[in-house]
Amino acid sequence: MEVEIRNRPAFANLLVNLQPGDRIIAEADAMASMSSTVDMTTRMNGGLLRALARRFLGSESMFVNQFTTNSSGHIVLTQPFPGDIVCVELRGNTLFLQPGAFLACEPGVSLGLGFAGFRSWLSGEGLFRLKMSGSGRIWFGAYGAIFTREITDEYIVDSGHLVAYEPSISIRVGLAGGIFSSFFSGEGLITRVRGPGKIYMQSRSFDGLAAWTNAHLW
Amino acid sequence: MPWNVIKVDKMLDPNQQFRGGVFHHSIPDGRIGADIRISPSEIIAEPSAEALSVMDPSEIARMPRWVIPLSECQVDLGGASGRMVFCRNKERDLTIFCEERGFAAVLGDRSGGMLSEQLHLVKKRQAGENHRFRFWLTVGAVATLLLGVIGYYSVLAAARLAIAAVPISMDEKIGSMAMQTIEKEQKLAADHPATKFVTEIVDRLKPHAAIPEMNFKVIVIQSSEVNAFALPGGQMVVYTGLLKKAETGEQVAGVLAHEMSHATLRHGLQRVSQSLGIVAAIQFLIGDAGGLLALGSQAAQTSILTSYSRQSETEADLEGARMLHEAGLDPESISAFFDKLKKEDGDIPGVLVWVSSHPLHEQRIESIAKFKSTLAKKEYGPLDLDLDTVRKSLQ
């Protein structure tokens, strides 16, 4: 299965070329166009309760779509917001995704939902996170560009910019500076991540967009 | 407790395999899922079946197994769950990690307790961090709450002060703007008996208003709704449903005095400036601190505005009662109409909504009666206007 990430970084989308025997699983509503030779089947994402949890706690759809073909064909998958998409290949390791980031994966990957804890919640990263494990490629998207960093010691990320991280990364909430500068620098709370492991960040945050929009509404 | 360093001797299987992973620069992408075993002298990691399933044979052939002798292993604890055990070699370029229960216990046991001690120290440090986190979380929550309460009362006080400095013409502008949005297709003509009736009442009450020079105007709109309201600046709207429901002219006068008081006490402007002020204060205080705080303050804002509204209703009741008293009408006319509504139509939803935004029924009757007793004794005359003719004209 050949997958190309096109139109990066602003309006990235996936062009998936399917051959007989290939399968790709995509978030509901991600399909923008496809060949008429491609078949789509919809299934609930691992039982009713898990699907419900994924829908309401993980900001993802209850259903996922599976695309296959008997001859050959392609599909185009997109995410609802402007931004980059990256591909990560899991080889028996695990990756946590922020709610709403998941776009597509190969069948060997299992999708779960986990409690991320109050620290994650306070740092604006959500109370729950998606857990991707198994083997195969996954594609996930972000708002703005995506940049990664291999963390060996400690690193600081502003709230709302962390998109994905490995389970070996620990997360702590902190103030950006002292009490005064934290309030007045506009940085507020930040996330302190501690390695080892890799983190994926987005160059824009939804909170930032919301604040900017609000400023222009009033 | 995820693992226990004391109960190590409980069911240790020498060949037990754990699922985990390896970080090493020789691996493409630097990481791989691995199966981990702990022999009496070494920690051994090999690519897991899942990892092997996506690797091509040449890669598998090149893939080594990773070994850390227990004697030179350095352990650390961390990860997203706080329970992941990291084992590093002496050069610290190889990390074998595992999150499974029992891994730490087996590791401690095999190393003859040496690694247990290391883990114990890390765990102690972690507990200290957790403790500090909880402490600062509490401090933060209390400080936010305090700032919110102080900020709220400052905004209220500031809004009142600010309004005193704003000219009445501002009220009139806001009122006219709001008036434009009101549906006036069913408006009754100026010479309609109903319009004349309410205009006469307003004219009689006007000289006794707190701001007599306010430009009071009243229109009547044909509608079954039992409602009347005043806009900032003194423009008022009365629905015919209210006139039909009222028993006496005094009851209508009571409602109008109450509504005129909202205008003279400038409640509309207060409401606008307070909600703007509260929003601005929240923005200023919280900045980008996240959805949690914004969510909490939004809920607070709503309840602040409802309770504010009740407070101004009570103020309007008392000010209206004063106006009626000065005009020679019984202040308790205000309670009379609400009393009637409550008794007759208490369970009709439309009426209930209007009543519910007003102060608790018994409380308002009581506070008006109490206020009346503080006023100089006075003979109250009847209102010399004929409500019956008005009601007939509305049939």
Interface residues (C-beta under 8 A of the other chain):
Chain A: E89 L90 R91 G92 N93 T94 F96 G108 A116 G117 F118 R119 W121 L122 S123 G124 G134 S135 G136 E150 S159 G160 Y165 E166 P167 S168 I169 S170 I171 R172 V173 F183 G186 E187 G188 L189 R194 P196 G197 K198 D207 G208 A211 N214 W218
Chain B: G21 F23 D29 G30 R31 I32 G33 A34 P47 S48 A49 E50 A51 S53 V54 M55 G78 G79 A80 S81 G82 M84 F86 T95 F97 E99 E129 F133 L137 V279 Q283 L285 I286 G287 D288 A289 G290 G291 L292
